[in-house]
Amino acid sequence: MLITLYNEREIYSFSNRLGLFYITGLGNIDTGKFSISSREVEIGSRIFRTRESTLEDVFSSIERGPQIVMPKDVSYIGFEIDLPLCTKMLEIGGGSGSFSILASLMFRTKVVSYELDSEYSKLMRKNIRRFEMEEMIEVLNKDGMDADVKNFECAFIDNPEPWKFLNNDFDGTLKVASILPTYSQAEQFSRFLIKKGFLVNVHEIIDVPIKLSTVGMRPETSFLYHTGFIVSGKRC
């Protein structure tokens, strides 16, 4: 079971079947001693309450290395490439594992993720274990160029040059998406997909957090406005 420890300032989500596990901010803890029936638990000088983890808890607890894909973008990418209908997805560029973990939890899609950087792949495996996702996500510490794209129904490519992974001809009805930070990258990938016979959509998903105070309601003073352009394509 996924358990969340929380107080007014902190929140930590993890499986209570991990045994002894290191969690940044908590240190080495025996995860098996926590349950949702616990009213309060004490770690050091801090007091936490417990609850069964939500998706928001999981996302906020992912240990981060590279920049992560935000929930708003995961949701729309899943919509664009029909993840609820996809039995196995290819991911190129797993990073910390935020996209594959959220996509698997939200859409129940199995993921094969290629992550070339050994440190990132190690961190991704740690996050996957932390949230009991081993049966849903397979991590390969390999170059995404080695992936056999035609064996997958859909693909998410988190790389500044996504076109280089789709240069070979392939059959099938692949649905593909990438998130890119600049207009030039998004345009280049869009034109590449069109030449390959894809129907292309490009979107920028904006999320404005709202703050409720004693004097009224207004947008937060500072927030991450732009996370990237979502370029998606379906074979004609």
Secondary structure, DSSP 8 states (H G I E B T S, - for coil): -EEEEE-SS-EEEEETTS-EEEETTTEEEEGGG--TT-S-EEETTEEEEEEE--HHHHHHH---SS----HHHHHHHHHHTTGGG-SEEEEE--TTSHHHHHHHHHH--EEEEE---HHHHHHHHHHHHHTT-TTTEEEE-S-GGG--GGG-SEEEE-SS-GGGGG-S---S--EEEEEESSHHHHHHHHHHHHHTTEEEEEEE-----EEEETTEEEE-SS------EEEEEEE-
